[in-house]
Amino acid sequence: MTNSSRPDRIGLVRSADLIREARLRAGLTQYELAERSGRDRSVIARWEQGLVSPSLETLVELVRACGFDLPLELELVPQDPSARERLRKNALLSPERRVQRLLQTRARADDQ
């Protein structure tokens, strides 16, 4: 089954959104989550604001501290043969040119 056909696929979720949603659904304050997870409340706040991101291990711990599970499942996706060639060509570009190309690609995607 591919990612696009999975019925439980929720799309791209930022860790900040996931932490906040789990905490709110559990009815916890940032202070209570901090106490349950052994972290400082200001760190919880920075994670929820997206100023910094926790490691994957910490993210799982935080969600579990809220009483939820974060099942992680890896699945193989088919590789695009042209992707390797694009990567090779991009590696030859300067960092500035790579950023410029990335911004152009995003602008085109936003226009569509």
TIDOBA-294656 format. One record per residue (C-alpha): residue in one letter; x, y, z. Coordinates in steps of 0.1 Angstrom, whole numbers, plus 5000, padded with zeros to 4 digits. Layout:
+------+------+------+------+
: type :   xx :   yy :   zz :
+------+------+------+------+
:    a :    X :    Y :    Z :
...
+------+------+------+------+
***
This chain:
+------+------+------+------+
: type :   xx :   yy :   zz :
+------+------+------+------+
:    m : 5000 : 5000 : 5000 :
:    t : 5014 : 5034 : 4991 :
:    n : 5014 : 5064 : 5014 :
:    s : 4988 : 5082 : 4993 :
:    s : 4964 : 5053 : 4996 :
:    r : 4967 : 5048 : 5034 :
:    p : 4934 : 5058 : 5050 :
:    d : 4950 : 5068 : 5083 :
:    r : 4975 : 5092 : 5067 :
:    i : 4971 : 5127 : 5082 :
:    g : 4996 : 5145 : 5061 :
:    l : 5026 : 5166 : 5072 :
:    v : 5025 : 5174 : 5109 :
:    r : 5050 : 5196 : 5127 :
:    s : 5063 : 5183 : 5160 :
:    a : 5052 : 5216 : 5175 :
:    d : 5016 : 5210 : 5165 :
:    l : 5017 : 5174 : 5176 :
:    i : 5030 : 5182 : 5211 :
:    r : 5005 : 5210 : 5216 :
:    e : 4976 : 5189 : 5203 :
:    a : 4985 : 5159 : 5225 :
:    r : 4989 : 5182 : 5255 :
:    l : 4955 : 5199 : 5250 :
:    r : 4937 : 5167 : 5243 :
:    a : 4951 : 5153 : 5276 :
:    g : 4939 : 5185 : 5293 :
:    l : 4973 : 5193 : 5306 :
:    t : 4990 : 5227 : 5310 :
:    q : 5026 : 5232 : 5298 :
:    y : 5037 : 5231 : 5334 :
:    e : 5019 : 5197 : 5340 :
:    l : 5035 : 5182 : 5308 :
:    a : 5069 : 5195 : 5319 :
:    e : 5065 : 5178 : 5353 :
:    r : 5054 : 5145 : 5337 :
:    s : 5082 : 5145 : 5312 :
:    g : 5109 : 5158 : 5335 :
:    r : 5115 : 5189 : 5314 :
:    d : 5114 : 5226 : 5320 :
:    r : 5081 : 5244 : 5311 :
:    s : 5100 : 5269 : 5290 :
:    v : 5114 : 5241 : 5269 :
:    i : 5079 : 5227 : 5263 :
:    a : 5068 : 5262 : 5253 :
:    r : 5097 : 5266 : 5228 :
:    w : 5089 : 5232 : 5213 :
:    e : 5052 : 5241 : 5209 :
:    q : 5061 : 5274 : 5193 :
:    g : 5083 : 5256 : 5169 :
:    l : 5114 : 5276 : 5179 :
:    v : 5133 : 5244 : 5184 :
:    s : 5124 : 5208 : 5177 :
:    p : 5128 : 5179 : 5200 :
:    s : 5145 : 5147 : 5189 :
:    l : 5122 : 5119 : 5177 :
:    e : 5128 : 5100 : 5209 :
:    t : 5118 : 5130 : 5230 :
:    l : 5087 : 5136 : 5208 :
:    v : 5076 : 5101 : 5215 :
:    e : 5082 : 5105 : 5252 :
:    l : 5062 : 5138 : 5253 :
:    v : 5032 : 5123 : 5235 :
:    r : 5033 : 5093 : 5258 :
:    a : 5035 : 5116 : 5288 :
:    c : 5001 : 5130 : 5275 :
:    g : 4987 : 5095 : 5276 :
:    f : 4989 : 5088 : 5238 :
:    d : 5011 : 5066 : 5217 :
:    l : 5029 : 5077 : 5186 :
:    p : 5032 : 5045 : 5165 :
:    l : 5061 : 5049 : 5140 :
:    e : 5060 : 5027 : 5109 :
:    l : 5084 : 5027 : 5081 :
:    e : 5075 : 5016 : 5047 :
:    l : 5094 : 5014 : 5015 :
:    v : 5086 : 5038 : 4987 :
:    p : 5096 : 5033 : 4951 :
:    q : 5127 : 5053 : 4941 :
:    d : 5126 : 5077 : 4912 :
:    p : 5156 : 5068 : 4890 :
:    s : 5159 : 5104 : 4879 :
:    a : 5162 : 5115 : 4915 :
:    r : 5197 : 5103 : 4918 :
:    e : 5208 : 5122 : 4887 :
:    r : 5191 : 5154 : 4900 :
:    l : 5209 : 5150 : 4933 :
:    r : 5242 : 5145 : 4916 :
:    k : 5236 : 5177 : 4895 :
:    n : 5225 : 5197 : 4925 :
:    a : 5256 : 5187 : 4945 :
:    l : 5277 : 5205 : 4918 :
:    l : 5258 : 5238 : 4924 :
:    s : 5269 : 5264 : 4949 :
:    p : 5248 : 5267 : 4980 :
:    e : 5235 : 5300 : 4969 :
:    r : 5223 : 5285 : 4936 :
:    r : 5207 : 5256 : 4954 :
:    v : 5187 : 5280 : 4976 :
:    q : 5177 : 5300 : 4946 :
:    r : 5165 : 5269 : 4928 :
:    l : 5146 : 5258 : 4959 :
:    l : 5128 : 5292 : 4962 :
:    q : 5119 : 5291 : 4925 :
:    t : 5105 : 5256 : 4928 :
:    r : 5084 : 5266 : 4958 :
:    a : 5071 : 5297 : 4940 :
:    r : 5060 : 5275 : 4911 :
:    a : 5043 : 5251 : 4935 :
:    d : 5025 : 5280 : 4952 :
:    d : 5013 : 5293 : 4918 :
:    q : 4996 : 5260 : 4910 :
+------+------+------+------+
***
